[in-house]
Amino acid sequence: MTDAAFSLPTLGHGPEYRDAYIWLPQLMMESARDGQGVIEGRTFINCTLEGPAVLAALDGWVFEGCFFGEVGDDPGSLLLHTLGERSVAGVIPFRDCKFVGCNFRAVGFTGNRPFLEEMLRVLREVRA
């Protein structure tokens, strides 16, 4: 058996991604390798963003016309409330990012209480 090399095309620094497939763990690792612990100041237009991942929305988030994933009878299933008061491990943090017409696959969302409440409201409206 031979080992096949596995590689994905580099996503780059943006600041804009259009009609792109984005594997969120790859985007986070590219940012981390550049010394950036937060994905910041980027715009995603008509992109598919795929996990498995939990997106931590920090300040300045905008979602317009996005599909967040199948929620069935429980829109809250995409949202995670953390017990940490200042930080949470294992998430992909975004700050000042805009998502327009994007599709999220296998992605959960977390953030502060106002963010979670707004996301729950939006998810319930989309379902209705």
Residue, then its C-alpha position, 0 to 999 in steps of 0.5 A: m500500500t502506498d501513502a497518497a499525499f492529501s492536499l487542498p488548494t490554499l484558501g488565502h487571506g481574502p479579504e473576499y471569498r466568492d463562490a468558494y468551497i471553504w473547509l473551516p478547519q483549513l481556513m483556521m489553520e491557514s490563519a493560525r500559521d500566519g499568526q492570526g488566532v481570529i479570522e477577521g475582516r473577511t467577506f464570504i459571498n455565495c460560499t459553502l462553508e463546511g465543518p465539522a466546526v463550531l463558529a464563534a461569532l465575536d463582534g461585527w458579524v453579519f449574515e444575509g440570506c444564508f442557509f445554516g443547515e437542517v434543523g428539523d424541529d429544533p432550530g436551537s440544535l445549531l447553537l451552543h451555549t458555553l460555560g466559559e466566561r471569557s473564552v472557549a476552546g476548540v472553536i473557530p473565531f470570526r470577527d468583523c466578517k460578513f456572510v452573504g448567500c452562504n451555505f453552512r454544512a456541519v457547522g454549529f454556532t456560539g457567541n455571546r447571549p445577544f448573538l445566540e438569541e438573534m440566531l435563534r430568532v433568525l432560525r425560527e423565522v427561516r423554519a416558519 
